[in-house]
Amino acid sequence: MTANISSVADTAPPPDSPPTPAAVPEDIGPPPRARSKIWIVRLVSIFVVIAAWEYFGRQVNPLFMSYPSAIAKAAVALVKNGELVTGLLSSIKTLLVGFVSAVIIGVVLGLLIGRYRYVDAATDWFVNALYATPLVALIPLVVLWFGLGDAAKLFIVTLMAVFPMLINTAAGVRNVPRSLIDVSTAFAASEWQVFSKIILPSAVPYMMTGVRLAVGRAIIAMVVAEFFTAITGLGAMIVKYGNQYDTASMFVPILLLMILGITLTSLAKRAESMFAPWRGADDE
Amino acid sequence: MAGDAVKLSVQGVNKSFRVRGRNGADDNVLHILGGVSFDVREGEIVSLIGESGCGKTTLLRTVQGLLKMDAGAIRVDGQTVTKPGRDRGLVFQQPNLLPWRTARQNVEFGMELMGLDKAQRRARADELLHLVGLGHAADQFPHQLSGGMQQRIGLARALAIDPKILLMDEPFSALDAQTREVLQAELLRIHAETGKTTLFVTHDLDEAIYLSDRIVVLAARPGRVKKIIDVPFAHPRPVLPELRGDATFQEIRAEIWELIRGSEQAAA
């Protein structure tokens, strides 16, 4: 019996060959002591940047720049008077509703476009053109149609987020491995069974990538929409305090958006790997 | 052992492929199969062997229904078949497991299509995983398992729908030599337990002789039956390394070799 270098607990007979490349132990990175060294470097770097910002920030004219301690004070004030929370909730509402709409529309259209070549031919020129257009250019038009309220913001967020969702879903449907379709054909599956049991599950990783990209674009769209409609939300707060030259207060929603962006995209990345555990650590 | 009833009847199967000519030249018609006929009896293992291009995989896929033949008749238990059906189970050259399903769920695939209820499916899947020696891996995903294990699951999946005939398309050729020998022996063991009529495509002479009750040697261009050879060894058979030492084994091997080489030279 040959020695087994399997990474799987392969204790039961019969002896099998060493694992195929798919089952090779994953690279788990540097050893523990090196890893904590990396974290120390990171923390020191963060500390240095914040300290430098604090020091040099105080030297600059407060009309143009602020520094961490002033921002912290402004943040406390904004939380106390409720403005920050209201703004955050308003932004999140816009983001959520717009994002979910984009996902639903994007998935449905993506499935149709990916599955039926004639639907694809009918719509591909339109989809590609719109995807390539800097959608920011369309915002004044949207404001013309929907005014300055929530409807306009929602439309902008949905419009920007729907394209990565649609395109990735369609790609997922198109990229189902031929061999897996052959399996379903060999087992005499019906059209619906092929779709629900092979095509759809196979497309899920692509759809999750679409979700991740859509999240990023939705956040951008939300902020830009709020700049233009400038009534509620974090984007509106940025514009408002910018106009007042209150840079300390202006930084608060900016940093909050940064945190929001980091949180949402890392959640999306987690979801992506959760739904596709059989994929390697793919990029994009 | 093998009964006398004909399980699978292949008669006069013809198949051509149209291949696009290069640089706008006329399409070429590749006449892959030119009238292949043979029978497979109940409970036998029959191998299809021949040089590359003899159409053995094309023939197998035509029997499964993945390809449509241009002429001929294929009958299972006397009934003509033209489309894929669950009376014929196919094991592919690559395992082709659904990567998002566990081993057990993969084995359940065919049964799901048939509409069997969950409890039945699970019980049968566990039974078959145990039969192929993978009872302990039921909840693992294909990417966590070796090639040999994945191929066993492929076999379990095909057996799960209780087909009348098992079709195997060079199922061990993608594996290393040692795993191959293990799985060959396993296949004989499983066949002894299930008695499933099996049609097996291979390019490995030793494998063909070791596994089969009869061997159909195909000539190429166009594919047709050159000779059908009886393999006289009784079951259970000794392991392949031992069997190789047998004089009859070597005679049969030499005969097949000549048949294949002869047709190659004739074509050259």
Boltz contact constraints between the chains, C-beta under 6 A:
constraints:
  - contact:
      token1: [A, 8]
      token2: [B, 144]
      max_distance: 6.0
  - contact:
      token1: [A, 12]
      token2: [B, 136]
      max_distance: 6.0
  - contact:
      token1: [A, 14]
      token2: [B, 182]
      max_distance: 6.0
  - contact:
      token1: [A, 16]
      token2: [B, 146]
      max_distance: 6.0
  - contact:
      token1: [A, 16]
      token2: [B, 148]
      max_distance: 6.0
  - contact:
      token1: [A, 16]
      token2: [B, 149]
      max_distance: 6.0
  - contact:
      token1: [A, 16]
      token2: [B, 179]
      max_distance: 6.0
  - contact:
      token1: [A, 17]
      token2: [B, 146]
      max_distance: 6.0
  - contact:
      token1: [A, 17]
      token2: [B, 148]
      max_distance: 6.0
  - contact:
      token1: [A, 17]
      token2: [B, 176]
      max_distance: 6.0
  - contact:
      token1: [A, 17]
      token2: [B, 179]
      max_distance: 6.0
  - contact:
      token1: [A, 19]
      token2: [B, 146]
      max_distance: 6.0
  - contact:
      token1: [A, 20]
      token2: [B, 146]
      max_distance: 6.0
  - contact:
      token1: [A, 20]
      token2: [B, 147]
      max_distance: 6.0
  - contact:
      token1: [A, 22]
      token2: [B, 143]
      max_distance: 6.0
  - contact:
      token1: [A, 23]
      token2: [B, 144]
      max_distance: 6.0
  - contact:
      token1: [A, 179]
      token2: [B, 96]
      max_distance: 6.0
  - contact:
      token1: [A, 183]
      token2: [B, 96]
      max_distance: 6.0
  - contact:
      token1: [A, 185]
      token2: [B, 66]
      max_distance: 6.0
  - contact:
      token1: [A, 185]
      token2: [B, 84]
      max_distance: 6.0
  - contact:
      token1: [A, 186]
      token2: [B, 64]
      max_distance: 6.0
  - contact:
      token1: [A, 186]
      token2: [B, 84]
      max_distance: 6.0
  - contact:
      token1: [A, 186]
      token2: [B, 90]
      max_distance: 6.0
  - contact:
      token1: [A, 187]
      token2: [B, 110]
      max_distance: 6.0
  - contact:
      token1: [A, 187]
      token2: [B, 113]
      max_distance: 6.0
  - contact:
      token1: [A, 188]
      token2: [B, 84]
      max_distance: 6.0
  - contact:
      token1: [A, 188]
      token2: [B, 85]
      max_distance: 6.0
  - contact:
      token1: [A, 188]
      token2: [B, 86]
      max_distance: 6.0
  - contact:
      token1: [A, 189]
      token2: [B, 113]
      max_distance: 6.0
  - contact:
      token1: [A, 193]
      token2: [B, 113]
      max_distance: 6.0
  - contact:
      token1: [A, 201]
      token2: [B, 100]
      max_distance: 6.0
  - contact:
      token1: [A, 278]
      token2: [B, 99]
      max_distance: 6.0
  - contact:
      token1: [A, 278]
      token2: [B, 141]
      max_distance: 6.0
  - contact:
      token1: [A, 278]
      token2: [B, 143]
      max_distance: 6.0
